[in-house]
Amino acid sequence: MPDYKAPLDDIRFVIERQLATYELWHSLRNFEDLDKNTVEAILSECGKIAGDAIAPCSREADEQGCQLQEGNVAVPQGFADAYQLLCDGGWCSLSGNPEYGGMGLPKSLVAAVDEMVQGACMSFGLLPMLTAGACLAIDAHGSDALKSTYLEKMYSGAWSGAMDLTEPHAGTDLGLIRTRAEPLADDSYAVTGTKIFITWGEHQLAENIIHLVLAKLPDAPAGSRGISMFLVPKYIPDAQGEPGERNRFSCGGLEKKMGIKASPTCVMNFDGARGWLVGEPHKGLQAMFTMMNYERLVVGIQGVGAAEASYQNAVSYARERLQGRSPVGAHSPEKEADNLLVHPDVRRMLLTMRALNEAGRAFYIYVSQWLDIAKFSDDQQRKTQAEALVALLTPVAKGFMTDRAFEVAVLGQQVYGGHGFIREWGQEQLVRDTRITQIYEGTNGVQAMDLVGRKTVATHGQLLDVFVGDVDAFVAGLANKRELSSLITPLQQAIVLLQTTTHSIVQQSADNRFLPGAVAVDYQDMVGYVCYAYMWLRAAAAVRGDDSDFASAKRATAEFYMLKLLPQVDTLARRVVAGSAPVMAMQDDWF
Amino acid sequence: MPDYKAPLDDIRFVIERQLATYELWHSLRNFEDLDKNTVEAILSECGKIAGDAIAPCSREADEQGCQLQEGNVAVPQGFADAYQLLCDGGWCSLSGNPEYGGMGLPKSLVAAVDEMVQGACMSFGLLPMLTAGACLAIDAHGSDALKSTYLEKMYSGAWSGAMDLTEPHAGTDLGLIRTRAEPLADDSYAVTGTKIFITWGEHQLAENIIHLVLAKLPDAPAGSRGISMFLVPKYIPDAQGEPGERNRFSCGGLEKKMGIKASPTCVMNFDGARGWLVGEPHKGLQAMFTMMNYERLVVGIQGVGAAEASYQNAVSYARERLQGRSPVGAHSPEKEADNLLVHPDVRRMLLTMRALNEAGRAFYIYVSQWLDIAKFSDDQQRKTQAEALVALLTPVAKGFMTDRAFEVAVLGQQVYGGHGFIREWGQEQLVRDTRITQIYEGTNGVQAMDLVGRKTVATHGQLLDVFVGDVDAFVAGLANKRELSSLITPLQQAIVLLQTTTHSIVQQSADNRFLPGAVAVDYQDMVGYVCYAYMWLRAAAAVRGDDSDFASAKRATAEFYMLKLLPQVDTLARRVVAGSAPVMAMQDDWF
C-alpha cells in the first residue's frame, strides 16, 4: 500500500533557497510581514493533513468510486472527515480575498499546499481546487452582492464550487454551446441546458454547490463572443444567506472513467434554473478564463503531486525489492539478491522521475511568483514583466508539466514490474489519475496552440524574450560561473536553439497558417525543457558550498537532467524545422 | 462504441508487396505450395472472426472481468462462443507441428492472424497465445510421450496452456524461485509451490489446462542454472488420453489489475501436483525461453493490434467530431464546425499513430520471416543470418514495439479529448490493456538489457552488422534510388549514427560494467527507430509508380516518419554518449 509523505524538505528548499521567495514576498504589498513561522506552520500542518488524513483514503476511494442514488451522489467514505478537516482549518480560504474572509496568501505559498493536497489524493483535491477557482472568478467579475452572498461561505468550505462549460457536442469549441439563459423579472436568469464532465457537480460534502455555468443570452452573437457566465447555486440563498429553495437543476448521471474515480463527474441538467450573471453579458469566456488560468496552473501542480507520490513509492519499492545482482558483483552478498537500486536502468527511471518532479515543483512556484508580482507589486515595470511571463508560462505549466507527470507516473509503475499493474500497489492508479491532467482544462494540444499562437506568433516572440531576459539576469548575477558551467553551457545552448526555432516559427507563420498548430506540441516541449533546465541551474546555484546529502543529490540530479533529459530539445527542434508539410500532405480520405 | 475492423488491406500489402513474403515462402521447404487462395482464405476468415465475433465482446468483457467462485474462474460472457469459433476453425493449430495435427504454417503468416485476434480483444487473445507458446515449448523439448499425449489436444484448443514462472519474490530474477519438484516412483514429479501472475491459469473454456511450471529439483544447483520445467496438467490424462484425475493444484486468487481485466490472472497453489519433466533437468530456463521468445514477439504484435484498434477509433472520431475551424477558414461552412481532421495537431497525432502502427506491422512480419528462415531454410548461410537477426530483433520487437504501441494508444485517447477518459468510448481501455505489454514477458528494460548485453556487447556488435547488411543489400538492389532519396538519406544517416553509438558502447563496456544497463533503453529505442525507418523505405519502394490513394498515403506517411519521428535518434545518441556516470553518481541513500 502506498504511503504518501508531503515533500516538505524540498518545498522548503524551493521557497527558501532555490527561488528566494521570502525576498519576493517582502518586496510586495500585503506580504511584508509574512514570516517563517507562519509559513512553516502552514506547510507542516498541511503536510500532516495530506499524509495522515487525505492520502490514506485514496486507494480505497478509487475502488469505491461514486454512486448516483435518486439524484444524490454518494462519494467514498473517508472523504467527509478529510473535507471537514480542510474546512475546520480554513484551508479553502488561503488565497481568498480578505474582504470576504479569505486569508489573502500569495500563490507562491498556496501552490505548495495545492501540491500536497493533490499528491495525497487527486480525486479529493479537485473539490477544494474547483471551489478556489470559482471564488477567483466570482471575486474578479461578480457584483458586490454576489461576492458578499457567496465568497465567505465558499472560503469556509461550507459551500463548494463547480465549473460548467462542456456540453456533449461542445468541448474545446465552446462557441457551440446551446445552454440558454432567459432574463427573469428580477435580476436573475432562467438557465436551461445540459452540461457534461462537471467535476464535483453534485455531492453531499458541502451544504451548497455553486455552479458557474456558461450559457447564451437570447441576443447573444454567434460563436464564442456570445457566451455569458452565470452563478447557479444548488440552493438559492434565503434572506439570511442560508441555503433556501432547491434550484431547478439536477445530476442526471455519473461518468464511468479511467481514473479520478473517487471524484464525481456529473451530467448536469439545468431546467430553468435561476442564475445570476457574473461579469458582463457575452463576456463569459473572459470571466471563465480567470478561473481557467488558475485551474490550469493547479492542474500542472496536480501532475507534480501525483508524480511525487509515484516517485516515493517507486524508491521505496526499489529499496525493498531484491532481484538480481549489481553488474559489478553482489552488493549485498548476505542476501539472496541485491535490491533494485543496483540496476542502472532502474536508477535511470528513478532519476528521470526525480529530475522532472523537482524541476516541476520549482517551476510551479516560479510561475506562482510571477502571478504574485502581477497581482501585488507596485512596480509597473515588474508587473508588466510578470504579466508577460504568466501569459507565456501558464500553458507550459499546464501542458508540459502534466505531460511529464504522466511520463513519471508510467515510469513509477514500470519500476514495480508486474506489481505495477496490480491495483493494490497503487502505482497504476497514479497513472490513471494523472492521465486526466493532460486532457481536462483544455487538452495539452490546446495549451500548445495557445503558447505558439497567442503567446508567441502574435507577440513576435516578445514574451519569450522576457523569459530569456530573466534567465540572462540570473546567470549574470552568479558569482564564479565556472563552477556551474556544466549546467550553464547546456542551458544557454538550448536557449539559443529555442530562440532560433521561435524566430523561424514566427517568420514562417506569416505565410503558413498551418504551421503553428503543426509544431505546437513540439514547441511547447522545447520551452518546457528549457524552463526545467533553468530550474535545475537555480537549484544547483542554491546549494553551492553545501556538502550535505540533500545538496549533493541536487547537484547529481541537475547533471543528470542536463545530460540525459535536456538533449530532447535537439530532436524537438528538428521536428519543428520539418514544419507543417509532412502533417498536411495527407489527404483527409487517406486516413 | 469502438468497432474494430481487421486491417486486411495493409496486412496483404505487407505480405504481398512490401516484404515479398510469397517469394520467401516459396524458397523454403514446406511452403513451396502455399498459394494466394489459401493465404487469402486464412486472412479474410480470421478478419471476420476478429471483427464480428471477438471484438464485440471486448468492451463489456472489460466491465465484467473475472470472478473466482469456489476454485472456479468465471470469465466474461461471450468468450465461450468466441473461443468455440477459434477451436472449430482450427485456429489454435496454425503454427502447430503437422506430426501432431498442427497446420505447420509459417510465422510470417500466423503473425498476421495473431495481430487480428489480439487487436480485437487482448484479454481474449491471451488464451490462444499462451496455448500456442506452450505447444512450442513442448514440441521443442518434450518427450515423444508428452508430445503425443498433449499436442493434438492443445492444437485443437480443447486443452489450453499456461506458463508458470513468477513467484511473489521472484519475477525478473527466476533464480530465486522456491517451487520444488520431488521425483515420484514413476516418471513423474510432485510439484509444490506458489506461482503468481498466471494468465488464464484457471478457467472453464477448455476441458483441461496444461501448465508449464518452473521448479527446482532436490539436487538443483543454486540460481538460474538449477531450474527445471514441468508439464503439470489440471486433469491428468487417463489411458485414453482424456482428462482424468484432478491434479493437486488450484487457483488461490485473482489479481485486480489496471487492464486486460477480462483475462484471469491467477495465483496458483501447487500442493504436490503431479508433473512431468520437459527437457533436461536444470535446463528449464532454456526450454522456457523457446516459449518466451515466441511470446515476446507476440507481445509486440499485441501492442500493434491494440494500437491499430486505437487508430481506427481515433480516425473515425476525428471524422465525426465537429469542433473549431480550420486555420485557413471554414472547411465545411455548411456545418456549425469543421471536423477534427482540419487541425494540424490532430493530424500530427493520427499520423504518428499510423506511422508507428504500419511500421510495427511490417516489422513483426519482417522478424517472422527471419524466424521462418531460421526454421525452414536449407541454406546454411541464410539460416545463420536469420538466427543472428532473430536474436537481435526479438527484444526490439517486444520492447520497442510495445513502447510505441503504448504511445499510440495514449495518442488515440488524446484525440478524443474528454471522451477519451470515459470508459464507454473504449480508448482508455486500450491504454490500460496496452500498458501490460511493456511489463510482462520480461519488462522492456529487461529486453533492452538483453539487446545491449548479450546481443550487442557480447557479440561486439556483429549482430547489428548483419542487420545493416540486410538494409544495405536492399538499398543496393533498388533501381533509381534518387526517387527515394528523401527516405534513403535519413535512414542511412541514422544507421551511421547507430553504428558509431554501438561501437562506442562496445568499447566502453569493456571497462565499465554499468554502461550497458545505463544506456540500454535509449539504445533499444535507437535500434527500433532505425528498424521502423527501414520498414518505411520498403513500403515506399513497394508503391513506386502506384498512384492509388493507398500508395499515396504510404508515401506521405513514410515522409512524415522520416521528418518527424526518426529524428528522435539524435537525442537518443546524445543520451547514450552521456554514458553511465550521470546514472551512477547518485548514492543510494540520496534517493
Contacts between the chains, C-beta under 8 A, distances in Angstrom:
chain1	res1	chain2	res2	distance
A	166	B	418	6.5
A	169	B	322	7.3
A	170	B	323	7.7
A	171	B	323	6.5
A	171	B	417	5.1
A	171	B	418	5.7
A	172	B	323	5.4
A	172	B	324	6.3
A	172	B	417	6.4
A	173	B	322	8.0
A	173	B	323	4.3
A	173	B	324	4.7
A	173	B	337	5.6
A	176	B	322	7.8
A	176	B	323	7.5
A	176	B	336	5.9
A	176	B	337	6.1
A	196	B	418	7.9
A	197	B	418	5.1
A	255	B	422	5.2
A	256	B	422	6.8
A	256	B	423	4.4
A	256	B	424	6.9
A	257	B	421	5.4
A	257	B	422	6.0
A	257	B	423	6.6
A	257	B	428	7.7
A	258	B	421	5.2
A	258	B	422	7.8
A	258	B	423	6.8
A	258	B	428	3.8
A	258	B	431	7.2
A	258	B	432	7.0
A	259	B	421	7.3
A	315	B	591	4.8
A	318	B	591	7.5
A	319	B	588	7.9
A	319	B	591	7.7
A	322	B	169	7.3
A	322	B	173	7.9
A	322	B	176	7.8
A	323	B	170	7.6
A	323	B	171	6.5
A	323	B	172	5.4
A	323	B	173	4.3
A	323	B	176	7.5
A	324	B	172	6.3
A	324	B	173	4.6
A	327	B	513	4.2
A	327	B	514	5.7
A	327	B	516	7.4
A	327	B	517	6.0
A	328	B	513	5.2
A	328	B	514	7.2
A	336	B	176	5.9
A	337	B	173	5.6
A	337	B	176	6.1
A	341	B	588	5.1
A	341	B	591	6.8
A	343	B	517	6.0
A	344	B	514	5.0
A	344	B	515	7.9
A	344	B	516	7.9
A	344	B	517	3.5
A	344	B	518	3.9
A	344	B	520	7.8
A	344	B	580	5.9
A	344	B	583	5.1
A	344	B	584	6.7
A	345	B	445	4.4
A	345	B	448	7.0
A	345	B	449	6.6
A	345	B	517	4.9
A	345	B	518	7.2
A	345	B	520	5.5
A	345	B	521	6.3
A	346	B	445	7.5
A	347	B	518	7.7
A	347	B	583	4.9
A	347	B	584	7.0
A	347	B	586	6.6
A	348	B	518	6.3
A	348	B	521	7.0
A	348	B	583	5.3
A	349	B	445	7.7
A	350	B	591	5.9
A	351	B	582	7.4
A	351	B	583	6.4
A	351	B	586	6.2
A	354	B	591	7.4
A	406	B	410	7.8
A	410	B	406	7.8
A	410	B	435	7.8
A	413	B	435	7.6
A	413	B	439	8.0
A	414	B	438	6.8
A	414	B	439	7.0
A	414	B	443	6.6
A	414	B	444	7.6
A	414	B	445	7.1
A	417	B	171	5.1
A	417	B	172	6.4
A	417	B	439	6.4
A	417	B	443	5.6
A	418	B	166	6.4
A	418	B	171	5.7
A	418	B	196	7.9
A	418	B	197	5.1
A	418	B	439	6.0
A	418	B	440	6.5
A	420	B	439	6.4
A	421	B	255	8.0
A	421	B	257	5.4
A	421	B	258	5.1
A	421	B	259	7.3
A	421	B	435	6.9
A	421	B	436	5.5
A	421	B	439	5.7
A	421	B	440	7.9
A	422	B	255	5.2
A	422	B	256	6.8
A	422	B	257	6.0
A	422	B	258	7.8
A	423	B	256	4.3
A	423	B	257	6.5
A	423	B	258	6.8
A	424	B	256	6.8
A	428	B	257	7.7
A	428	B	258	3.8
A	428	B	435	7.7
A	431	B	258	7.3
A	431	B	435	7.3
A	432	B	258	7.1
A	432	B	432	7.5
A	435	B	410	7.8
A	435	B	413	7.6
A	435	B	421	6.9
A	435	B	428	7.8
A	435	B	431	7.3
A	436	B	421	5.5
A	438	B	414	6.9
A	439	B	413	8.0
A	439	B	414	7.0
A	439	B	417	6.4
A	439	B	418	6.0
A	439	B	420	6.4
A	439	B	421	5.7
A	440	B	418	6.5
A	440	B	421	7.9
A	443	B	414	6.6
A	443	B	417	5.6
A	444	B	414	7.6
A	445	B	345	4.4
A	445	B	346	7.5
A	445	B	349	7.7
A	445	B	414	7.1
A	448	B	345	7.0
A	449	B	345	6.6
A	513	B	327	4.2
A	513	B	328	5.2
A	514	B	327	5.7
A	514	B	328	7.2
A	514	B	344	5.1
A	515	B	344	7.9
A	516	B	327	7.4
A	516	B	344	7.9
A	517	B	327	6.0
A	517	B	343	6.0
A	517	B	344	3.5
A	517	B	345	4.9
A	518	B	344	3.9
A	518	B	345	7.2
A	518	B	347	7.7
A	518	B	348	6.3
A	520	B	344	7.8
A	520	B	345	5.6
A	521	B	345	6.3
A	521	B	348	7.0
A	549	B	587	7.5
A	549	B	589	6.8
A	549	B	590	5.5
A	552	B	587	7.4
A	552	B	590	6.3
A	553	B	586	6.7
A	553	B	587	8.0
A	553	B	590	3.9
A	553	B	591	7.8
A	556	B	582	7.6
A	556	B	585	4.6
A	556	B	586	4.6
A	556	B	590	6.8
A	557	B	586	7.2
A	559	B	582	5.4
A	559	B	585	6.8
A	560	B	582	4.3
A	560	B	583	7.2
A	560	B	585	7.6
A	560	B	586	7.4
A	563	B	575	7.7
A	563	B	578	3.9
A	563	B	582	4.7
A	564	B	575	5.4
A	564	B	578	5.7
A	564	B	582	5.7
A	564	B	583	7.8
A	567	B	570	8.0
A	567	B	571	4.8
A	567	B	574	4.0
A	567	B	575	6.1
A	567	B	578	7.7
A	568	B	571	5.1
A	570	B	567	8.0
A	570	B	570	4.8
A	570	B	571	5.2
A	570	B	574	6.5
A	571	B	567	4.8
A	571	B	568	5.2
A	571	B	570	5.2
A	571	B	571	4.3
A	574	B	567	4.0
A	574	B	570	6.5
A	575	B	563	7.7
A	575	B	564	5.4
A	575	B	567	6.0
A	578	B	563	3.9
A	578	B	564	5.7
A	578	B	567	7.7
A	580	B	344	6.0
A	582	B	351	7.5
A	582	B	556	7.6
A	582	B	559	5.4
A	582	B	560	4.3
A	582	B	563	4.7
A	582	B	564	5.7
A	583	B	344	5.1
A	583	B	347	4.9
A	583	B	348	5.3
A	583	B	351	6.4
A	583	B	560	7.1
A	583	B	564	7.8
A	584	B	344	6.7
A	584	B	347	7.0
A	585	B	556	4.6
A	585	B	559	6.8
A	585	B	560	7.6
A	586	B	347	6.6
A	586	B	351	6.2
A	586	B	553	6.7
A	586	B	556	4.6
A	586	B	557	7.1
A	586	B	560	7.4
A	587	B	549	7.5
A	587	B	552	7.4
A	587	B	553	8.0
A	588	B	319	7.9
A	588	B	341	5.0
A	589	B	549	6.8
A	590	B	549	5.5
A	590	B	552	6.3
A	590	B	553	3.8
A	590	B	556	6.8
A	591	B	315	4.8
A	591	B	318	7.5
A	591	B	319	7.7
A	591	B	341	6.8
A	591	B	350	5.9
A	591	B	354	7.4
A	591	B	553	7.8
